[in-house]
Amino acid sequence: MKQYLSYLIIFIILIISITLIIIYANHTDTNTSDNNNKENNTSSINEENNTEIEEDNSSTSETVKINRNSTLSDITFQNNKINLYFFWGDGCPHCEELFSFLESIQSEYGKYFNVYAFEIWYNEENGKIMDYFLEEFNDNVGKRSVPYFIIGDEPFEGYNSSKNDTIINTILSKYKDKNNIKNFESILNLNN
């Protein structure tokens, strides 16, 4: 009788396990088809300047790596994107967190901005570029606190995850107003 009861318990556990596997498989298939249905593009229009921003819901989970060693010659001024200038220090944990965040949003928002990253702790030329930006914003030239980044023409100092929404919103608002933001071409054309 004990052996029969043991077999019965094992059989019930097996049936429950199979049922859970089937439920999980069906749930995964449903989510996949829902995501495929969401891959259409929607548009929103900024009423103030009638600039259209497409929201593409077909983002992938693939992370795009950012070039951490940008040079002045890498920088372009495209009509369809704004620039994000990122000054960082090799070994700075907050800089690494910001890199991770920016890379994580590339698939969804990368069509709105380019990232140009300049390491300043070990590269004096990049430090001078940062000083030009600091001077432009009447900030403490030579201070060189990192991370320091500029989205379009708006500077930010420091980073933690509480800034994520602000960063995304700034990218989108600067993109909408891209024809009215300063592009810093005069600073970036300096070949010192």
KAVEN-V763839 format. One record per backbone hydrogen bond with DSSP energy under -1.0 kcal/mol. NH is the residue of the N-H (numbers start at 1). CO is the residue of the C=O. E is the energy in kcal/mol with one decimal. If there is no record, write none. Layout:
BEGIN
nh=NH co=CO e=E
nh=NH co=CO e=E
END
This chain:
BEGIN
nh=5 co=1 e=-2.2
nh=6 co=2 e=-2.2
nh=7 co=3 e=-2.3
nh=8 co=4 e=-2.1
nh=9 co=5 e=-2.2
nh=10 co=6 e=-2.3
nh=11 co=7 e=-2.5
nh=12 co=8 e=-2.4
nh=13 co=9 e=-2.5
nh=14 co=10 e=-2.3
nh=15 co=11 e=-2.3
nh=16 co=12 e=-2.5
nh=17 co=13 e=-2.5
nh=18 co=14 e=-2.5
nh=19 co=15 e=-2.3
nh=20 co=16 e=-2.4
nh=21 co=17 e=-2.3
nh=22 co=18 e=-2.3
nh=23 co=19 e=-2.5
nh=24 co=20 e=-2.6
nh=25 co=21 e=-2.6
nh=26 co=22 e=-2.4
nh=27 co=23 e=-2.3
nh=28 co=24 e=-2.5
nh=29 co=25 e=-2.2
nh=30 co=26 e=-2.2
nh=31 co=27 e=-2.3
nh=32 co=28 e=-2.2
nh=33 co=29 e=-2.2
nh=34 co=30 e=-2.3
nh=35 co=31 e=-2.6
nh=36 co=32 e=-2.1
nh=37 co=33 e=-1.9
nh=38 co=34 e=-1.3
nh=39 co=36 e=-1.0
nh=42 co=55 e=-2.0
nh=44 co=53 e=-2.0
nh=46 co=51 e=-2.1
nh=50 co=46 e=-1.9
nh=53 co=44 e=-2.3
nh=55 co=42 e=-3.2
nh=64 co=103 e=-1.0
nh=70 co=117 e=-2.3
nh=74 co=71 e=-1.5
nh=81 co=78 e=-1.1
nh=82 co=112 e=-2.4
nh=84 co=114 e=-2.9
nh=85 co=150 e=-2.2
nh=86 co=116 e=-3.0
nh=87 co=148 e=-3.5
nh=88 co=118 e=-2.3
nh=92 co=89 e=-2.3
nh=96 co=92 e=-1.8
nh=97 co=93 e=-2.0
nh=98 co=94 e=-2.1
nh=99 co=95 e=-2.7
nh=100 co=96 e=-2.6
nh=101 co=97 e=-2.4
nh=102 co=98 e=-3.0
nh=103 co=99 e=-2.7
nh=104 co=100 e=-2.0
nh=105 co=101 e=-1.4
nh=109 co=105 e=-3.3
nh=110 co=106 e=-2.0
nh=112 co=109 e=-2.4
nh=114 co=82 e=-2.4
nh=116 co=84 e=-2.9
nh=118 co=86 e=-3.2
nh=120 co=88 e=-2.9
nh=127 co=123 e=-1.7
nh=128 co=124 e=-1.9
nh=129 co=125 e=-1.7
nh=130 co=126 e=-2.3
nh=131 co=127 e=-2.2
nh=132 co=128 e=-2.0
nh=133 co=129 e=-1.8
nh=134 co=130 e=-2.9
nh=135 co=131 e=-2.7
nh=136 co=132 e=-2.0
nh=137 co=133 e=-1.8
nh=138 co=135 e=-1.6
nh=139 co=134 e=-3.3
nh=141 co=139 e=-1.2
nh=143 co=140 e=-1.9
nh=148 co=87 e=-2.1
nh=149 co=156 e=-2.4
nh=150 co=85 e=-2.5
nh=151 co=154 e=-2.6
nh=152 co=83 e=-2.7
nh=153 co=151 e=-1.1
nh=154 co=151 e=-2.0
nh=156 co=149 e=-2.7
nh=158 co=147 e=-3.4
nh=163 co=160 e=-2.4
nh=164 co=161 e=-1.6
nh=167 co=163 e=-2.7
nh=168 co=164 e=-2.4
nh=169 co=165 e=-2.9
nh=170 co=166 e=-2.4
nh=171 co=167 e=-2.5
nh=172 co=168 e=-2.5
nh=173 co=169 e=-2.6
nh=174 co=170 e=-2.9
nh=175 co=171 e=-2.1
nh=176 co=172 e=-2.3
nh=177 co=173 e=-1.6
nh=178 co=175 e=-1.5
nh=180 co=177 e=-2.4
nh=188 co=184 e=-2.5
nh=189 co=185 e=-1.4
nh=190 co=187 e=-1.3
END
